[in-house]
Amino acid sequence: MNEIDYKKLFNEARRYFSLEWDYTKLTAVEKLAVLLSATAFVAVVIIIATFALHYLFSALISILASAMGCAWGAHLIAVALLLVLLLVVFAFKKQLIVNPIARFVSKLFLKPEDNE
């Protein structure tokens, strides 16, 4: 009778660990899907923002060129503005880029489960 209890206990433990492994795989797939979809979303936003910035600066250059009467001066002003924007992003890269990404990933992977 003791041997039967051990077999039953072993089978239940094996079934439990199999279910836990399946749950872990499903959770990993879910979190990976969220991470990849967020990455794809950010990539699309960056592409659209790049086109918008390009057209914005093209319009700015046209306006400055007609106001100044000098196309190369308008281009230099636009480049200077872009360099200032680049320096601002570089100066605040931790607040603008690193911290939001770290917060998103930590919430995604370290969030306590709702059912526990």
N, CA, C and O atoms as CSV, one atom per row, in Angstrom:
chain,resi,resn,atom,element,x,y,z
A,1,MET,N,N,0.819,-1.195,0.000
A,1,MET,CA,C,0.000,0.000,0.000
A,1,MET,C,C,0.869,1.268,0.000
A,1,MET,O,O,0.491,2.276,-0.597
A,2,ASN,N,N,1.984,1.220,0.641
A,2,ASN,CA,C,2.888,2.355,0.698
A,2,ASN,C,C,3.478,2.656,-0.676
A,2,ASN,O,O,3.688,3.817,-1.027
A,3,GLU,N,N,3.746,1.597,-1.457
A,3,GLU,CA,C,4.299,1.754,-2.800
A,3,GLU,C,C,3.298,2.429,-3.726
A,3,GLU,O,O,3.689,3.220,-4.584
A,4,ILE,N,N,2.038,2.136,-3.568
A,4,ILE,CA,C,0.993,2.731,-4.397
A,4,ILE,C,C,0.898,4.230,-4.117
A,4,ILE,O,O,0.722,5.015,-5.049
A,5,ASP,N,N,1.009,4.640,-2.866
A,5,ASP,CA,C,0.954,6.055,-2.513
A,5,ASP,C,C,2.120,6.820,-3.128
A,5,ASP,O,O,1.947,7.948,-3.588
A,6,TYR,N,N,3.308,6.214,-3.140
A,6,TYR,CA,C,4.473,6.860,-3.732
A,6,TYR,C,C,4.310,7.023,-5.236
A,6,TYR,O,O,4.689,8.054,-5.790
A,7,LYS,N,N,3.754,6.024,-5.899
A,7,LYS,CA,C,3.533,6.119,-7.340
A,7,LYS,C,C,2.521,7.221,-7.653
A,7,LYS,O,O,2.699,8.005,-8.585
A,8,LYS,N,N,1.456,7.261,-6.851
A,8,LYS,CA,C,0.435,8.284,-7.058
A,8,LYS,C,C,1.017,9.682,-6.802
A,8,LYS,O,O,0.759,10.616,-7.561
A,9,LEU,N,N,1.802,9.814,-5.729
A,9,LEU,CA,C,2.439,11.084,-5.413
A,9,LEU,C,C,3.405,11.500,-6.523
A,9,LEU,O,O,3.436,12.668,-6.912
A,10,PHE,N,N,4.187,10.557,-7.029
A,10,PHE,CA,C,5.127,10.843,-8.095
A,10,PHE,C,C,4.397,11.287,-9.358
A,10,PHE,O,O,4.811,12.247,-10.008
A,11,ASN,N,N,3.322,10.599,-9.709
A,11,ASN,CA,C,2.551,10.966,-10.904
A,11,ASN,C,C,1.913,12.343,-10.755
A,11,ASN,O,O,1.889,13.118,-11.712
A,12,GLU,N,N,1.400,12.655,-9.579
A,12,GLU,CA,C,0.817,13.974,-9.340
A,12,GLU,C,C,1.879,15.065,-9.400
A,12,GLU,O,O,1.637,16.136,-9.957
A,13,ALA,N,N,3.051,14.802,-8.831
A,13,ALA,CA,C,4.137,15.782,-8.870
A,13,ALA,C,C,4.596,16.003,-10.307
A,13,ALA,O,O,4.851,17.139,-10.709
A,14,ARG,N,N,4.703,14.937,-11.076
A,14,ARG,CA,C,5.110,15.065,-12.477
A,14,ARG,C,C,4.067,15.868,-13.255
A,14,ARG,O,O,4.422,16.718,-14.071
A,15,ARG,N,N,2.816,15.610,-13.014
A,15,ARG,CA,C,1.738,16.354,-13.685
A,15,ARG,C,C,1.777,17.835,-13.283
A,15,ARG,O,O,1.608,18.715,-14.127
A,16,TYR,N,N,2.000,18.104,-11.997
A,16,TYR,CA,C,2.088,19.481,-11.510
A,16,TYR,C,C,3.224,20.231,-12.193
A,16,TYR,O,O,3.029,21.347,-12.675
A,17,PHE,N,N,4.411,19.627,-12.238
A,17,PHE,CA,C,5.558,20.300,-12.849
A,17,PHE,C,C,5.371,20.464,-14.355
A,17,PHE,O,O,5.853,21.436,-14.937
A,18,SER,N,N,4.682,19.533,-14.980
A,18,SER,CA,C,4.384,19.666,-16.402
A,18,SER,C,C,3.449,20.852,-16.639
A,18,SER,O,O,3.653,21.619,-17.579
A,19,LEU,N,N,2.440,21.007,-15.810
A,19,LEU,CA,C,1.532,22.142,-15.935
A,19,LEU,C,C,2.236,23.465,-15.636
A,19,LEU,O,O,1.983,24.468,-16.304
A,20,GLU,N,N,3.106,23.470,-14.646
A,20,GLU,CA,C,3.867,24.676,-14.325
A,20,GLU,C,C,4.773,25.065,-15.490
A,20,GLU,O,O,4.898,26.248,-15.806
A,21,TRP,N,N,5.400,24.094,-16.124
A,21,TRP,CA,C,6.261,24.359,-17.268
A,21,TRP,C,C,5.437,24.944,-18.422
A,21,TRP,O,O,5.875,25.892,-19.075
A,22,ASP,N,N,4.256,24.389,-18.674
A,22,ASP,CA,C,3.382,24.917,-19.714
A,22,ASP,C,C,2.967,26.359,-19.408
A,22,ASP,O,O,2.941,27.204,-20.304
A,23,TYR,N,N,2.646,26.635,-18.153
A,23,TYR,CA,C,2.270,27.981,-17.743
A,23,TYR,C,C,3.436,28.954,-17.939
A,23,TYR,O,O,3.238,30.081,-18.393
A,24,THR,N,N,4.634,28.520,-17.599
A,24,THR,CA,C,5.813,29.361,-17.772
A,24,THR,C,C,6.050,29.675,-19.246
A,24,THR,O,O,6.373,30.809,-19.599
A,25,LYS,N,N,5.891,28.678,-20.097
A,25,LYS,CA,C,6.067,28.904,-21.539
A,25,LYS,C,C,5.020,29.879,-22.067
A,25,LYS,O,O,5.346,30.773,-22.849
A,26,LEU,N,N,3.774,29.718,-21.651
A,26,LEU,CA,C,2.720,30.628,-22.094
A,26,LEU,C,C,2.963,32.059,-21.619
A,26,LEU,O,O,2.745,33.012,-22.367
A,27,THR,N,N,3.406,32.203,-20.396
A,27,THR,CA,C,3.701,33.528,-19.862
A,27,THR,C,C,4.852,34.169,-20.625
A,27,THR,O,O,4.803,35.357,-20.947
A,28,ALA,N,N,5.886,33.387,-20.914
A,28,ALA,CA,C,7.030,33.921,-21.669
A,28,ALA,C,C,6.609,34.349,-23.070
A,28,ALA,O,O,7.041,35.394,-23.555
A,29,VAL,N,N,5.773,33.554,-23.721
A,29,VAL,CA,C,5.302,33.900,-25.064
A,29,VAL,C,C,4.459,35.170,-25.021
A,29,VAL,O,O,4.588,36.033,-25.888
A,30,GLU,N,N,3.605,35.283,-24.025
A,30,GLU,CA,C,2.768,36.478,-23.898
A,30,GLU,C,C,3.623,37.728,-23.718
A,30,GLU,O,O,3.387,38.741,-24.375
A,31,LYS,N,N,4.606,37.663,-22.840
A,31,LYS,CA,C,5.446,38.826,-22.570
A,31,LYS,C,C,6.328,39.150,-23.763
A,31,LYS,O,O,6.581,40.321,-24.044
A,32,LEU,N,N,6.795,38.139,-24.460
A,32,LEU,CA,C,7.587,38.372,-25.659
A,32,LEU,C,C,6.737,39.017,-26.752
A,32,LEU,O,O,7.221,39.886,-27.478
A,33,ALA,N,N,5.495,38.608,-26.875
A,33,ALA,CA,C,4.592,39.209,-27.860
A,33,ALA,C,C,4.343,40.681,-27.532
A,33,ALA,O,O,4.324,41.517,-28.436
A,34,VAL,N,N,4.154,41.004,-26.270
A,34,VAL,CA,C,3.948,42.398,-25.868
A,34,VAL,C,C,5.203,43.217,-26.172
A,34,VAL,O,O,5.113,44.333,-26.682
A,35,LEU,N,N,6.369,42.659,-25.856
A,35,LEU,CA,C,7.624,43.354,-26.095
A,35,LEU,C,C,7.848,43.587,-27.587
A,35,LEU,O,O,8.235,44.685,-27.987
A,36,LEU,N,N,7.612,42.581,-28.404
A,36,LEU,CA,C,7.806,42.731,-29.848
A,36,LEU,C,C,6.792,43.686,-30.471
A,36,LEU,O,O,7.137,44.454,-31.369
A,37,SER,N,N,5.557,43.645,-30.008
A,37,SER,CA,C,4.559,44.573,-30.549
A,37,SER,C,C,4.886,46.012,-30.148
A,37,SER,O,O,4.687,46.932,-30.941
A,38,ALA,N,N,5.379,46.212,-28.942
A,38,ALA,CA,C,5.782,47.564,-28.528
A,38,ALA,C,C,6.971,48.041,-29.358
A,38,ALA,O,O,7.036,49.211,-29.736
A,39,THR,N,N,7.902,47.148,-29.639
A,39,THR,CA,C,9.052,47.494,-30.465
A,39,THR,C,C,8.612,47.860,-31.882
A,39,THR,O,O,9.104,48.833,-32.454
A,40,ALA,N,N,7.699,47.093,-32.442
A,40,ALA,CA,C,7.189,47.389,-33.782
A,40,ALA,C,C,6.457,48.725,-33.791
A,40,ALA,O,O,6.603,49.508,-34.730
A,41,PHE,N,N,5.675,48.987,-32.758
A,41,PHE,CA,C,4.946,50.256,-32.659
A,41,PHE,C,C,5.917,51.429,-32.612
A,41,PHE,O,O,5.722,52.425,-33.310
A,42,VAL,N,N,6.953,51.317,-31.801
A,42,VAL,CA,C,7.942,52.395,-31.694
A,42,VAL,C,C,8.658,52.596,-33.029
A,42,VAL,O,O,8.922,53.732,-33.421
A,43,ALA,N,N,8.972,51.511,-33.727
A,43,ALA,CA,C,9.632,51.628,-35.027
A,43,ALA,C,C,8.744,52.359,-36.027
A,43,ALA,O,O,9.231,53.208,-36.772
A,44,VAL,N,N,7.458,52.047,-36.057
A,44,VAL,CA,C,6.527,52.724,-36.966
A,44,VAL,C,C,6.416,54.201,-36.599
A,44,VAL,O,O,6.408,55.060,-37.482
A,45,VAL,N,N,6.329,54.501,-35.315
A,45,VAL,CA,C,6.233,55.900,-34.877
A,45,VAL,C,C,7.498,56.667,-35.271
A,45,VAL,O,O,7.417,57.810,-35.719
A,46,ILE,N,N,8.659,56.043,-35.105
A,46,ILE,CA,C,9.920,56.707,-35.471
A,46,ILE,C,C,9.968,56.975,-36.973
A,46,ILE,O,O,10.407,58.046,-37.392
A,47,ILE,N,N,9.529,56.029,-37.782
A,47,ILE,CA,C,9.534,56.214,-39.237
A,47,ILE,C,C,8.597,57.353,-39.630
A,47,ILE,O,O,8.969,58.213,-40.428
A,48,ILE,N,N,7.397,57.363,-39.083
A,48,ILE,CA,C,6.434,58.422,-39.408
A,48,ILE,C,C,6.943,59.776,-38.914
A,48,ILE,O,O,6.820,60.781,-39.614
A,49,ALA,N,N,7.514,59.803,-37.708
A,49,ALA,CA,C,8.049,61.052,-37.168
A,49,ALA,C,C,9.219,61.561,-38.007
A,49,ALA,O,O,9.392,62.771,-38.156
A,50,THR,N,N,10.016,60.659,-38.551
A,50,THR,CA,C,11.123,61.063,-39.412
A,50,THR,C,C,10.612,61.742,-40.676
A,50,THR,O,O,11.131,62.782,-41.082
A,51,PHE,N,N,9.590,61.152,-41.298
A,51,PHE,CA,C,9.000,61.785,-42.481
A,51,PHE,C,C,8.384,63.131,-42.133
A,51,PHE,O,O,8.548,64.099,-42.875
A,52,ALA,N,N,7.684,63.200,-41.021
A,52,ALA,CA,C,7.056,64.464,-40.606
A,52,ALA,C,C,8.119,65.528,-40.355
A,52,ALA,O,O,7.957,66.678,-40.765
A,53,LEU,N,N,9.205,65.148,-39.684
A,53,LEU,CA,C,10.283,66.100,-39.414
A,53,LEU,C,C,10.941,66.550,-40.713
A,53,LEU,O,O,11.307,67.717,-40.857
A,54,HIS,N,N,11.090,65.631,-41.653
A,54,HIS,CA,C,11.673,65.987,-42.945
A,54,HIS,C,C,10.809,67.034,-43.654
A,54,HIS,O,O,11.327,68.042,-44.134
A,55,TYR,N,N,9.500,66.802,-43.720
A,55,TYR,CA,C,8.617,67.763,-44.388
A,55,TYR,C,C,8.540,69.084,-43.628
A,55,TYR,O,O,8.435,70.152,-44.232
A,56,LEU,N,N,8.592,69.004,-42.311
A,56,LEU,CA,C,8.577,70.225,-41.514
A,56,LEU,C,C,9.812,71.070,-41.802
A,56,LEU,O,O,9.709,72.281,-41.992
A,57,PHE,N,N,10.970,70.437,-41.833
A,57,PHE,CA,C,12.190,71.181,-42.103
A,57,PHE,C,C,12.276,71.630,-43.559
A,57,PHE,O,O,12.878,72.665,-43.847
A,58,SER,N,N,11.688,70.873,-44.474
A,58,SER,CA,C,11.638,71.334,-45.870
A,58,SER,C,C,10.810,72.614,-45.976
A,58,SER,O,O,11.189,73.556,-46.672
A,59,ALA,N,N,9.680,72.634,-45.279
A,59,ALA,CA,C,8.847,73.837,-45.272
A,59,ALA,C,C,9.578,75.006,-44.601
A,59,ALA,O,O,9.517,76.138,-45.081
A,60,LEU,N,N,10.261,74.726,-43.502
A,60,LEU,CA,C,11.008,75.766,-42.802
A,60,LEU,C,C,12.105,76.338,-43.691
A,60,LEU,O,O,12.318,77.550,-43.726
A,61,ILE,N,N,12.796,75.459,-44.405
A,61,ILE,CA,C,13.859,75.914,-45.307
A,61,ILE,C,C,13.271,76.778,-46.420
A,61,ILE,O,O,13.848,77.806,-46.775
A,62,SER,N,N,12.132,76.373,-46.970
A,62,SER,CA,C,11.492,77.179,-48.024
A,62,SER,C,C,11.111,78.562,-47.504
A,62,SER,O,O,11.344,79.569,-48.173
A,63,ILE,N,N,10.533,78.606,-46.328
A,63,ILE,CA,C,10.124,79.894,-45.740
A,63,ILE,C,C,11.342,80.769,-45.466
A,63,ILE,O,O,11.349,81.957,-45.787
A,64,LEU,N,N,12.389,80.160,-44.859
A,64,LEU,CA,C,13.595,80.933,-44.557
A,64,LEU,C,C,14.306,81.380,-45.825
A,64,LEU,O,O,14.831,82.492,-45.884
A,65,ALA,N,N,14.327,80.530,-46.833
A,65,ALA,CA,C,15.002,80.894,-48.086
A,65,ALA,C,C,14.303,82.062,-48.761
A,65,ALA,O,O,14.960,82.963,-49.283
A,66,SER,N,N,12.972,82.053,-48.754
A,66,SER,CA,C,12.252,83.178,-49.368
A,66,SER,C,C,12.388,84.449,-48.521
A,66,SER,O,O,12.434,85.551,-49.068
A,67,ALA,N,N,12.452,84.306,-47.208
A,67,ALA,CA,C,12.594,85.480,-46.344
A,67,ALA,C,C,14.010,86.050,-46.392
A,67,ALA,O,O,14.201,87.266,-46.358
A,68,MET,N,N,15.008,85.151,-46.471
A,68,MET,CA,C,16.402,85.593,-46.454
A,68,MET,C,C,16.933,85.874,-47.857
A,68,MET,O,O,17.862,86.663,-48.030
A,69,GLY,N,N,16.347,85.233,-48.841
A,69,GLY,CA,C,16.862,85.372,-50.195
A,69,GLY,C,C,18.115,84.547,-50.401
A,69,GLY,O,O,18.854,84.769,-51.361
A,70,CYS,N,N,18.363,83.602,-49.516
A,70,CYS,CA,C,19.597,82.813,-49.563
A,70,CYS,C,C,19.270,81.377,-49.154
A,70,CYS,O,O,18.963,81.114,-47.991
A,71,ALA,N,N,19.336,80.451,-50.113
A,71,ALA,CA,C,18.966,79.060,-49.827
A,71,ALA,C,C,19.980,78.381,-48.913
A,71,ALA,O,O,19.598,77.631,-48.015
A,72,TRP,N,N,21.262,78.637,-49.133
A,72,TRP,CA,C,22.257,77.946,-48.316
A,72,TRP,C,C,22.205,78.418,-46.861
A,72,TRP,O,O,22.485,77.633,-45.956
A,73,GLY,N,N,21.859,79.657,-46.625
A,73,GLY,CA,C,21.703,80.159,-45.254
A,73,GLY,C,C,20.523,79.498,-44.553
A,73,GLY,O,O,20.582,79.182,-43.365
A,74,ALA,N,N,19.446,79.294,-45.318
A,74,ALA,CA,C,18.277,78.616,-44.749
A,74,ALA,C,C,18.615,77.171,-44.385
A,74,ALA,O,O,18.179,76.656,-43.356
A,75,HIS,N,N,19.396,76.532,-45.247
A,75,HIS,CA,C,19.824,75.161,-44.940
A,75,HIS,C,C,20.728,75.121,-43.704
A,75,HIS,O,O,20.612,74.218,-42.875
A,76,LEU,N,N,21.612,76.084,-43.585
A,76,LEU,CA,C,22.491,76.138,-42.405
A,76,LEU,C,C,21.701,76.342,-41.119
A,76,LEU,O,O,22.011,75.733,-40.095
A,77,ILE,N,N,20.690,77.188,-41.166
A,77,ILE,CA,C,19.842,77.403,-39.984
A,77,ILE,C,C,19.098,76.116,-39.626
A,77,ILE,O,O,18.998,75.759,-38.452
A,78,ALA,N,N,18.578,75.423,-40.637
A,78,ALA,CA,C,17.870,74.158,-40.380
A,78,ALA,C,C,18.807,73.113,-39.788
A,78,ALA,O,O,18.426,72.388,-38.870
A,79,VAL,N,N,20.026,73.030,-40.305
A,79,VAL,CA,C,21.005,72.086,-39.757
A,79,VAL,C,C,21.347,72.458,-38.317
A,79,VAL,O,O,21.475,71.581,-37.463
A,80,ALA,N,N,21.494,73.736,-38.046
A,80,ALA,CA,C,21.785,74.179,-36.676
A,80,ALA,C,C,20.660,73.789,-35.729
A,80,ALA,O,O,20.916,73.344,-34.610
A,81,LEU,N,N,19.420,73.954,-36.167
A,81,LEU,CA,C,18.280,73.550,-35.333
A,81,LEU,C,C,18.283,72.038,-35.085
A,81,LEU,O,O,18.014,71.583,-33.973
A,82,LEU,N,N,18.589,71.273,-36.126
A,82,LEU,CA,C,18.658,69.815,-35.953
A,82,LEU,C,C,19.785,69.419,-34.997
A,82,LEU,O,O,19.623,68.503,-34.191
A,83,LEU,N,N,20.922,70.107,-35.086
A,83,LEU,CA,C,22.023,69.811,-34.167
A,83,LEU,C,C,21.666,70.158,-32.724
A,83,LEU,O,O,22.036,69.434,-31.800
A,84,VAL,N,N,20.950,71.261,-32.531
A,84,VAL,CA,C,20.479,71.624,-31.181
A,84,VAL,C,C,19.520,70.547,-30.666
A,84,VAL,O,O,19.603,70.131,-29.510
A,85,LEU,N,N,18.616,70.106,-31.533
A,85,LEU,CA,C,17.686,69.043,-31.148
A,85,LEU,C,C,18.437,67.761,-30.788
A,85,LEU,O,O,18.099,67.086,-29.815
A,86,LEU,N,N,19.451,67.434,-31.575
A,86,LEU,CA,C,20.272,66.256,-31.292
A,86,LEU,C,C,20.997,66.390,-29.955
A,86,LEU,O,O,21.063,65.430,-29.188
A,87,LEU,N,N,21.538,67.565,-29.673
A,87,LEU,CA,C,22.231,67.790,-28.402
A,87,LEU,C,C,21.273,67.690,-27.214
A,87,LEU,O,O,21.638,67.161,-26.164
A,88,VAL,N,N,20.052,68.195,-27.380
A,88,VAL,CA,C,19.054,68.096,-26.300
A,88,VAL,C,C,18.706,66.632,-26.039
A,88,VAL,O,O,18.639,66.200,-24.888
A,89,VAL,N,N,18.487,65.876,-27.104
A,89,VAL,CA,C,18.177,64.451,-26.938
A,89,VAL,C,C,19.357,63.728,-26.298
A,89,VAL,O,O,19.164,62.885,-25.422
A,90,PHE,N,N,20.563,64.046,-26.721
A,90,PHE,CA,C,21.748,63.409,-26.145
A,90,PHE,C,C,21.925,63.791,-24.674
A,90,PHE,O,O,22.289,62.950,-23.853
A,91,ALA,N,N,21.670,65.041,-24.348
A,91,ALA,CA,C,21.829,65.495,-22.960
A,91,ALA,C,C,20.799,64.851,-22.034
A,91,ALA,O,O,21.092,64.576,-20.870
A,92,PHE,N,N,19.601,64.614,-22.546
A,92,PHE,CA,C,18.541,64.041,-21.725
A,92,PHE,C,C,18.207,62.606,-22.139
A,92,PHE,O,O,17.065,62.168,-22.003
A,93,LYS,N,N,19.204,61.878,-22.643
A,93,LYS,CA,C,18.937,60.526,-23.147
A,93,LYS,C,C,18.455,59.589,-22.046
A,93,LYS,O,O,17.634,58.707,-22.299
A,94,LYS,N,N,18.951,59.771,-20.841
A,94,LYS,CA,C,18.524,58.895,-19.753
A,94,LYS,C,C,17.043,59.113,-19.433
A,94,LYS,O,O,16.290,58.152,-19.275
A,95,GLN,N,N,16.634,60.372,-19.340
A,95,GLN,CA,C,15.238,60.673,-19.030
A,95,GLN,C,C,14.304,60.386,-20.205
A,95,GLN,O,O,13.161,59.978,-20.000
A,96,LEU,N,N,14.778,60.594,-21.426
A,96,LEU,CA,C,13.918,60.449,-22.603
A,96,LEU,C,C,13.886,59.039,-23.179
A,96,LEU,O,O,12.877,58.623,-23.750
A,97,ILE,N,N,14.989,58.298,-23.033
A,97,ILE,CA,C,15.083,57.004,-23.704
A,97,ILE,C,C,15.301,55.855,-22.728
A,97,ILE,O,O,14.521,54.903,-22.703
A,98,VAL,N,N,16.347,55.940,-21.931
A,98,VAL,CA,C,16.748,54.808,-21.082
A,98,VAL,C,C,15.710,54.507,-20.004
A,98,VAL,O,O,15.281,53.362,-19.866
A,99,ASN,N,N,15.304,55.513,-19.244
A,99,ASN,CA,C,14.358,55.278,-18.148
A,99,ASN,C,C,12.998,54.748,-18.620
A,99,ASN,O,O,12.492,53.802,-18.018
A,100,PRO,N,N,12.385,55.312,-19.667
A,100,PRO,CA,C,11.104,54.743,-20.114
A,100,PRO,C,C,11.218,53.292,-20.585
A,100,PRO,O,O,10.333,52.481,-20.314
A,101,ILE,N,N,12.295,52.966,-21.281
A,101,ILE,CA,C,12.472,51.578,-21.730
A,101,ILE,C,C,12.678,50.660,-20.537
A,101,ILE,O,O,12.085,49.584,-20.472
A,102,ALA,N,N,13.510,51.073,-19.598
A,102,ALA,CA,C,13.745,50.253,-18.410
A,102,ALA,C,C,12.471,50.067,-17.597
A,102,ALA,O,O,12.206,48.978,-17.087
A,103,ARG,N,N,11.678,51.137,-17.477
A,103,ARG,CA,C,10.412,51.037,-16.746
A,103,ARG,C,C,9.456,50.073,-17.436
A,103,ARG,O,O,8.817,49.254,-16.775
A,104,PHE,N,N,9.352,50.164,-18.765
A,104,PHE,CA,C,8.453,49.293,-19.516
A,104,PHE,C,C,8.861,47.830,-19.376
A,104,PHE,O,O,8.020,46.970,-19.115
A,105,VAL,N,N,10.143,47.550,-19.549
A,105,VAL,CA,C,10.607,46.159,-19.478
A,105,VAL,C,C,10.487,45.619,-18.060
A,105,VAL,O,O,10.109,44.462,-17.871
A,106,SER,N,N,10.802,46.437,-17.062
A,106,SER,CA,C,10.694,45.946,-15.685
A,106,SER,C,C,9.245,45.693,-15.294
A,106,SER,O,O,8.958,44.720,-14.597
A,107,LYS,N,N,8.319,46.558,-15.734
A,107,LYS,CA,C,6.900,46.310,-15.455
A,107,LYS,C,C,6.411,45.067,-16.178
A,107,LYS,O,O,5.584,44.316,-15.661
A,108,LEU,N,N,6.931,44.861,-17.378
A,108,LEU,CA,C,6.498,43.716,-18.172
A,108,LEU,C,C,6.960,42.401,-17.561
A,108,LEU,O,O,6.180,41.455,-17.456
A,109,PHE,N,N,8.224,42.337,-17.156
A,109,PHE,CA,C,8.775,41.070,-16.689
A,109,PHE,C,C,8.739,40.887,-15.178
A,109,PHE,O,O,8.771,39.752,-14.703
A,110,LEU,N,N,8.674,41.967,-14.414
A,110,LEU,CA,C,8.712,41.848,-12.959
A,110,LEU,C,C,7.371,42.121,-12.295
A,110,LEU,O,O,7.277,42.133,-11.068
A,111,LYS,N,N,6.335,42.339,-13.097
A,111,LYS,CA,C,5.002,42.611,-12.560
A,111,LYS,C,C,4.479,41.367,-11.847
A,111,LYS,O,O,4.538,40.273,-12.409
A,112,PRO,N,N,3.968,41.507,-10.619
A,112,PRO,CA,C,3.399,40.342,-9.955
A,112,PRO,C,C,2.154,39.847,-10.717
A,112,PRO,O,O,1.379,40.637,-11.256
A,113,GLU,N,N,1.997,38.569,-10.741
A,113,GLU,CA,C,0.864,37.980,-11.454
A,113,GLU,C,C,-0.432,38.320,-10.742
A,113,GLU,O,O,-0.461,38.430,-9.516
A,114,ASP,N,N,-1.508,38.489,-11.505
A,114,ASP,CA,C,-2.808,38.879,-10.946
A,114,ASP,C,C,-3.440,37.763,-10.135
A,114,ASP,O,O,-4.167,38.029,-9.178
A,115,ASN,N,N,-3.174,36.518,-10.503
A,115,ASN,CA,C,-3.852,35.386,-9.845
A,115,ASN,C,C,-3.093,34.849,-8.644
A,115,ASN,O,O,-3.534,33.879,-8.029
A,116,GLU,N,N,-1.989,35.440,-8.301
A,116,GLU,CA,C,-1.254,34.937,-7.136
A,116,GLU,C,C,-1.528,35.777,-5.920
A,116,GLU,O,O,-0.994,35.500,-4.846
